[in-house]
Amino acid sequence: MGQTQKKTIAIEALATNLSTYAIDRDDLKALVQTIPKENDLNMATVEYELQILRILSVGWAIAFYLPQHPDKERLSLLFWEQIREVATKISTLLATTSGQSIDYFSILKERLDGYVRAMQSNPDQASEPTVVMGPAFATACNCPQDPIAILVGTKMFTLCLGGVKSYIDSLEIETVQ
């Protein structure tokens, strides 16, 4: 077996690629398609919360898979700046169509706080975060005991972490001097 050459990428390009991945809806749509039609879930809420969980999971993966990288903080900052730009556009669109002022980035921060609280209240948080994220997702969907919601949330979190890890593992990240 031969070794695969890793592609070198600048931190700015990596942040852009990760933010694009975070807001991509293809995996989300495919995951929603796997949910049985006969269920008690509010599917609009599930889809809305899945998108939020996807964005947060990618942000989480940056911290998780680049713990010692010298540009981790810069990458995280660039990623969240790009997510803020997207959130501003979403807020503007929602305000235009609904006539209500909505701050999507604040919603992201609120959900992040909820997921962090769930992780902190779990005594085994360091060993298995996926055990926490599914139930926390179901709670965000207002159906905390629903096994389908728990499974879908766990799956989204796992898919995002795996996708980011696989992508980062394929790269050589340029460090800024």
N, C-alpha and C positions, 0 to 999 in steps of 0.2 A: 504494500500500500504506500502511496506517495502522500506527502503532506500537501495540504491545500494552502496556497498563498493567500494570506489575509489582505483584504482591501484596506488601504489607509484612508482615513476620513477625518476631516476637520471637525472640531467640536460643534461649530455652527451648523454644519451639514447634518451631523448626527442629531442635534436638537430638532432641526426641521423634519428629518425623517421620522423621529420618534413622535413628534406632535402630529404629523400626518397619520401615522399608524394609530395614535390614540383616538383620533376623530373619525377614522375609517369605519364605515358601517357594514362592510361586507360580512365580517365574522359575526357581528351582532345580528344581522338579518338571518344568517344561517342558523345561529343558535336559537333565535325566536321560532324558526320553522320547526325545531325539534320538540317544542312544547306541545303536549297533547291538546287537541282542540277543546275537549271537554275538561274544563278546569274552572276554578273559582277566582282566577287571577284577573286583575284589571290589566289587560295586555298593554294598554297605552302607558300605564305607570311602569310596568316591567320593562318595556323598551326604553323609556325615558331614563329609568334608574340604571339600566345596563350600560347606556352610553356614558353616564356619569362614572359608574364603576370602572369602565374601560379606561377613561381618561386618568382617573386616580390610580389605577393599577399600573399604568405605564409610568407615571410619576414615581410611584412606589418602587418599581423595578429599577429605575435609575439609581436610587439610593441602595437598593439591595444588591445589585450586580456590579456596581462600581464602588465598593466601599473604600478602597484605598487609592483610587485614581486621583491624581493631583488636580484634575479639572472637573471633578464630580460636581462641586458646588456651582461652577460656571455653567456646566451642562444643565443642571437642574434649573438654574435661573433662566437660561435661554429657553428651555422647554416651557416653563411656566409663563414666561412673557408671551410666547407664541400661543399658548392656550388662552391667556388673557385676551389677546387680540381676537381669537375666534369667539370667545365668550362675549366680547363686546359686540361683535357682529350679530351673534344670536340674540342678544338682548335687544339690539336695535330692531331686528326683524320681528321679534315677538312683540315689542312695543308698537310697531307699525301695524301689525296684523290684529293684535288684540286690544290695542288702546290702553294697555296697562304697562306700567314701568316695571321691568323685571331685570334683576342683576344676576345673570347666569353664573358669573365668576363667584359671587357670594354664595350661590347655591352649591357650587363645587366645593368651596371652603367649608360650608356647613356639613356637607356629606363627608368630607375628609375628616373633620373633627369627630363625627359619629363613628367612622370606621376606626380611627385612632383610639377612641374611648373603648370600643369593643375589643381591640387588640390589647389595650392596657388592662382590661378587666379579666383577661384570659390568663390564668397562671402558666399555661404552656405556650405562650405567645411566640417565643423564639423558635420552638421546635416545629410548629405546624400552623402557620397563619391561615391556610385554606380552611381549616376547621372553623375559624372565626368568621371569615369573610362571607360565606354562604348565609349563615343565620343573620349577620348584620345587613346583608343585602335584602333578605326577606323582610326584615324589620323596616328598612327604608321603603319597601313596597307596601307597607301596611298589612303584611300577612306573615307575621313572625314565625308561625308554626307550619307554614305551607312547605311540604317537602319538595315540590317542583321549583318553587322560588329559591329555596336553599340550594338545590342542585344547580340551577341555572346561574346563580350568583357565584357559586364555587367554580363552576366551569369557566365563566368569563374571567374571573381572577386568575385561574390557572392558565388559561389560554394566553392571556396578556403577558403574564410573567414568563411563560415559556417562549413566546414570540420575541420578547425583548431580549431574553437571555441568548437565544439562538442567533439573533441579529448581532448583538454585541460580541458574541464569541467569534463571529466571522470577520471581525474588524480589528484593525490596529488603529487606535485613536491617537491622532497627533496631539502632543502636549504643547501648550502655549508656553513659550519661554519668558 
